[in-house]
Amino acid sequence: MDKRIKDWWTKQDQLNIFISILIFLVSFLTYLRTMAPTVSFWDCGEFIACSYILGIPHPPGTPLFVLIGRLSTLIPWFKEIAARMNFLSVLGSSFTIALTYLLIVKLFNRWTKEEGYWWRVAKYVGGVVGSLFMGFGLTYWSNSVETEVYSLAMFLMVLLVYLTILWSEKKGTPKGDRILVLISYLALLSIGVHMTSFLVMPAIFLFVILEDKSKLKDFRFWMAGLVLGLVMMALVPFLVMMGLWLVLSLIMFSVRLDYRWYLSLALVLVGLIGFSVHAYIPVRSSLDPAIDENDPDDWASIKYFLERKQYGQQSMISRMFYRRGSWEHQFGVYPNMGFWGFFREQYMDKSLWFLPLLLGAFGIYSQFSKRRKDGAFFLILLLLSTVGLTLYMNFADGTRYDPQTGELIRLEVRERDYFWTPGFMFFAMLMGLGVGGLIGKFGEFLDKIKSPKLIFKACGYVLVLVLLFLPSLAFDQGFNSPNNRRGNFIPYDYSYNLLMSCDKDGIMFTNGDNDTFPLWFLQEVEKIRKDVRIINLSLLNTDWYILQLKNHMKVPIDLSDEEIKWTKVRLDDGREVDRPAKPFYDQLLGKERYLVPYYDNQKKRVVGLQDQMIRIILLSNQWRYPVYFSTTVSPEFRLGLEDHLIGEGFAYLIVPEKTQMTVNKELTHQKYWEVYRYRGVGDINVRKDENTVGILFMYPEKFIELASYYFKENQPEKGITEIKKGIEIYPDYYRPYLILAQMYRSQGNPEEEKKILNQGVSRVEKLVRKYPKIVSYRQYLGILYNQTGRNAEAERALWSAYQDDPTNSLSYQGLVGLYISTQQYPKAINLLEKWIRTNPSDQVALRTLEQLRSMK
């Protein structure tokens, strides 16, 4: 062994290094065991596909993540490309947890120079508990077993904080300044993974100027920090100020040879080098990859892309100043967006929420009492990534109206807990400090007493064992939650089934992320059904996407590029909207000559650009290629074409003649029974989250739809066979049991009716016991209880589901129906009043409430 390495090794805390390696292995094996075997829902399919083909994902592009992901796809750790990308998250998160352990121990070492026995126990146990609580936290774990940016982003955040603490031990030296330069480089580089990584920089800047008085009084350092910080605001001011300050720093250093100007120059220069990873975006976009969101290959489109203007012209900062949800819902417990609701279940069952809170609070107290500046640093980090992010993200709760458009802002479409991942991460570190502080206090107590020390030592060891045991509660909760993706092929097969619903060279309109991104993955990575052209309705509101559909995907669009490109136009009400530079043909848009949103008095809704583009594509196509709506597209977005649709599997084929919404029974039966894949759909051991459960009900519903046509044609046996097949594939859903029970009742067969209902109750009871947090299962159980006459149990199940998710209409409707059928009108009125407070536009609820009040 090299002498320098040997000398270095002998100076290290070798036990500390061994424990960090052990922590890495524990987390690595946990994540590897629970890693998704293939693509997951939401952004994962897009990130895998973009990494594989070097594409451009949604704004602001994550170029560094895509480049690292591309390298991961080339390393054959797994046969499947998706698994190689998922493994990148496993590795990133495991290294982050090991680094977190080392950071916690380093913070302990700064408390005191003493190395007594209980002090050593305190710092090691605190590091272990804090890092494992972080790793086993629900949100962190979820991001660690699928292809997401947060694993690498959190690693960079922890690394930046670790380097900051290391700098404070070297401040005032050339090595300390080199660490600051490294921090500047990594901070701007990290934006290429996710902007969240930069969240730590304001706290780091404050810590540096408070720790080093020379930096506090140095205007050059202040200016360098402010210039770098402009990256959070807007692209042009950031780049302009970067250039100006670089030139000025270079000139002043050349003239005065002042080291402080040299440091300022170095900080901004390496920051610019780190940010230069974004050059990947226009370079790659200019080559027109298959996925090229926003087509950012010129200055205007790059600026639009990096500033995320696709999601609204208004900046996030200005949007902060009107609340899109109530304070109670944003900071409290509310579906998809309530901070406290996510926090209280983050580390263990919500009934034990006070334990993490107490440990974290004691960690803040201990850190402040030992090193005030370190305590302030971590408190600022925590506040920025919890309270600060809640204010900044300003999530919508579905009860507020947009002050600009007057439209109701819809509830967040998915759980937004992942945005608070940094907050949960830093709080876990404070929990580790709290654990160590508690053991340290006990050690101080032991040092003061004289006897009987043996008994108190035994108590100390018991305390250590109890504290070490606590992360196992988080592990148990996470392992038995949907974070365990082992055997979960549901997103893959769901997307496969959608693609296989289309005929050769078909065009299919899809609705959102989950019926688009996984399909991109199958087409670009797995090379499945590349002949099918997917058109995402959300993106169909943008000119760049329409141009790509026309010029690259060869979707029939009889418009010139100039007619497609948008220009701004001011409407009569003063609003500015996008429209093409030239008018369209009358035969394409009827009386509307411009592609602008307009209000349809007959349909009582705004007709958006996507609606008009669907019409243009249909007219341009002239029935050359089969055109479909995915079954996930809501009827309100089908342009009133219900009588021109024929069901073919999980898609609706648009036909020229009126059909009264029929189904191609033979083809659909063949797809359901012989073509589609259903791996793990009905397996109770394949863990499903609320979103997946909300998608899977489509499987039995499609069998029910097919069966209904057999019933209409007086072929009940065929219909019953289809419904039983739906139950066989996905036995967790309540409606097939109810329909079969009704069939048996109509046939005068009460024994079979009772048998099928009991079968449904038995199945869903198992699900509720195994997955008590899934609201949908409790809803299904309540409805089945109601059908079997178990009204009290039905009310308990439905009320429990409603309390956990007061935005879900199924439990609300089930309860109202139960109360009305059992003549509990006051309860029905109270529930309707609560529902209307959070759903003010529900006209059915308003009418029902009015009727009940009149009865009263």
Secondary structure, DSSP 4 states (H G I P E B T S, - for coil): --HHHHHHHHHS-HHHHHHHHHHHHHHHHHHHHH--SS--TTTHHHHHHHHHHT-B-STT--HHHHHHHHHHHHSTTSSSHHHHHHHHHHHHHHHHHHHHHHHHHHHHHTT-S---HHHHHHHHHHHHHHHHHHHHSHHHHHHHSSS-SHHHHHHHHHHHHHHHHHHHHHTTSHHHHHHHHHHHHHHHHHTTT-GGGGGGHHHHHHHHHHH-HHHHT-HHHHHHHHHHHGGGT-HHHHHHHHHHHHHHHHHHHHHH--HHHHHHHHHHHHHHHHHGGGGHHHHHHTT--S-BTT---SHHHHHHHHTTGGG-SS-HHHHTTS-SS-HHHHHS--TTT-HHHHHHTSSS-GGGTHHHHHHHHHHHHHHHHH-HHHHHHHHHHHHIIIIIHHHHH----SS-B-TTT-PBPPPPSS--GGGGHHHHHHHHHHHHHHHHHHHHHHHHHHHH--S-HHHHHHHHHHHHHHHHHHHHHHHHHHHTSTT--TT--HHHHHHHHHHTTSPTT-EEEE-SSTTTHHHHHHHHTS---TTSEEEETTGGGSHHHHHHHHHTS-----S-HHHHSEEEEE-TTS-EEEEESSPPPHHHHTT--S---EEETTTTEEE-HHHHHHHHHHHHHTTSS-EEEETTS-GGGTTT-GGGEEEETTEEEE-SS--SSEE-HHHHHHIIIII---TTTT-TTS---HHHHHHHTHHHHHHHHHHHHHHHTT-HHHHHHHHHHHHHH-TT-SHHHHHHHHHHHHTT-HHHHHHHHHHHHHHHHHHHHH-TT-HHHHHHHHHHHHHTT-HHHHHHHHHHHHHH-TT-HHHHHHHHHHHHHTT-HHHHHHHHHHHHHH-TT-HHHHHHHHHHHHH-
